[in-house]
Amino acid sequence: MQTWETLPEICKVVVLNVPIEKVWDAIATSEGIAAWWMSNTFEPVLGKDFILHAGPYGDSPCKITELDPPNRVCFDWDKEWHLTFELKKLEGGKTEFTLIHSGWTVEKSKVRETMDGGWGKILKENLPAYIES
C-alpha cells in the first residue's frame, strides 16, 4: 500500500454583509456558483454528480457528499480534492463563510500554492462583489 505525504488544507474565512439565506443561494445553486466562481451543472441534491467547467483546464467531475441547508455543502472535486463550504449566521444580518479545500499531496504543492492565492481573491473580491451588490 502506497502512502502519500499530505499538505495542510486551504482554509479561508470571510464575513459577508448579507443574511445566511442569500449566501446559501450563492454557494448552493448552479447560478450562484457560476456568478462568483465558475460555470457548472450543480444541483443541490445529496450524492448528485456534477461538472465544474474550469475553462482552459477542462471539465472537472464532482459529487455532492454533504448537504445541510443553509449551513454546509461539501463535494469531492476530481479524484483527490474535497471542498467544504460552511455558513454561520452572525449578528446584524451578516454571515461568516468558511471554505476548506483539502486533499493536497506533495506532488500538488505548486497547484496548492496557486489555489491558495486564487481562493483568497475569489472570496475577498468575487463573492462579495456578487453577493453584496
C-alpha distance (Angstrom), angle and dihedral (degrees) to the residues before:
residue distance angle dihedral
M1 . . .
Q2 3.78 . .
T3 3.80 119.0 .
W4 3.77 124.7 -157.8
E5 3.75 126.5 -144.8
T6 3.79 106.7 -122.8
L7 3.78 132.3 -148.6
P8 3.81 126.6 -141.9
E9 3.77 117.8 -82.5
I10 3.79 120.4 -105.2
C11 3.79 110.0 -110.7
K12 3.81 122.8 -175.2
V13 3.81 127.7 175.5
V14 3.79 126.4 -167.7
V15 3.82 131.6 173.2
L16 3.80 113.4 -138.6
N17 3.80 123.6 -159.6
V18 3.81 94.5 -131.9
P19 3.82 135.8 82.6
I20 3.80 120.2 -86.1
E21 3.83 92.6 -108.9
K22 3.80 91.6 60.7
V23 3.81 91.5 49.6
W24 3.81 90.1 47.4
D25 3.80 90.0 55.6
A26 3.82 88.6 52.5
I27 3.81 95.7 50.2
A28 3.80 102.3 33.5
T29 3.80 104.8 44.1
S30 3.78 129.9 70.3
E31 3.81 92.1 -126.3
G32 3.79 92.8 48.8
I33 3.81 95.2 48.7
A34 3.82 90.9 46.4
A35 3.82 91.1 52.4
W36 3.81 96.0 59.2
W37 3.81 106.2 17.3
M38 3.82 123.5 13.2
S39 3.79 141.3 -38.9
N40 3.78 115.1 -88.7
T41 3.80 148.9 155.8
F42 3.82 94.3 -116.9
E43 3.80 119.1 157.4
P44 3.83 118.7 178.8
V45 3.82 96.5 -118.9
L46 3.81 122.4 125.3
G47 3.82 110.6 -113.1
K48 3.81 92.9 13.6
D49 3.81 118.6 143.9
F50 3.79 117.5 -136.4
I51 3.79 140.9 166.0
L52 3.80 131.1 -119.0
H53 3.81 108.9 -152.0
A54 3.80 100.3 -141.9
G55 3.81 97.9 -174.7
P56 3.82 111.3 -135.8
Y57 3.83 90.3 8.9
G58 3.80 91.8 61.4
D59 3.78 131.5 -130.3
S60 3.79 119.3 -33.3
P61 3.81 121.4 -153.1
C62 3.81 115.3 -133.0
K63 3.81 138.2 177.2
I64 3.80 128.9 -157.8
T65 3.81 108.5 -122.0
E66 3.80 101.2 172.8
L67 3.79 133.8 21.5
D68 3.81 122.3 179.2
P69 3.83 109.3 158.1
P70 3.00 123.8 -118.0
N71 3.79 96.2 1.9
R72 3.79 112.1 50.1
V73 3.77 144.1 10.7
C74 3.81 123.0 177.8
F75 3.77 132.3 -177.6
D76 3.77 142.9 173.4
W77 3.81 112.8 -117.7
D78 3.79 116.9 -157.3
K79 3.80 114.7 -36.4
E80 3.78 102.4 -49.4
W81 3.79 112.2 23.7
H82 3.78 130.9 85.1
L83 3.82 125.8 -167.6
T84 3.78 126.6 -159.7
F85 3.80 122.5 -170.7
E86 3.82 111.6 -168.4
L87 3.80 126.9 -175.7
K88 3.78 128.3 -162.0
K89 3.79 123.3 -172.3
L90 3.81 111.9 -128.1
E91 3.80 133.9 -167.7
G92 3.79 117.9 -81.4
G93 3.80 96.8 32.0
K94 3.82 93.9 -66.4
T95 3.80 128.0 134.9
E96 3.79 131.3 -149.0
F97 3.81 112.4 -142.7
T98 3.80 119.1 -162.8
L99 3.80 121.6 -170.3
I100 3.80 120.0 -165.5
H101 3.82 118.0 -172.8
S102 3.81 110.3 -173.9
G103 3.79 139.4 167.4
W104 3.79 99.2 78.6
T105 3.80 120.8 159.8
V106 3.79 127.5 -170.9
E107 3.80 88.5 -107.0
K108 3.82 88.1 63.9
S109 3.82 97.0 45.5
K110 3.83 94.5 117.3
V111 3.81 91.0 48.2
R112 3.82 89.5 48.1
E113 3.80 90.7 52.8
T114 3.81 91.1 50.9
M115 3.81 92.7 45.3
D116 3.81 92.1 48.3
G117 3.80 90.1 58.0
G118 3.78 92.0 41.1
W119 3.80 93.4 53.0
G120 3.79 89.5 49.8
K121 3.80 91.5 56.8
I122 3.80 94.4 41.1
L123 3.81 93.5 51.6
K124 3.80 97.4 40.1
E125 3.81 97.1 42.0
N126 3.83 117.1 11.5
L127 3.80 99.8 41.9
P128 3.83 97.1 44.9
A129 3.82 91.7 43.7
Y130 3.80 89.4 54.9
I131 3.76 100.3 38.0
E132 3.79 101.7 38.4
S133 3.83 95.9 46.0
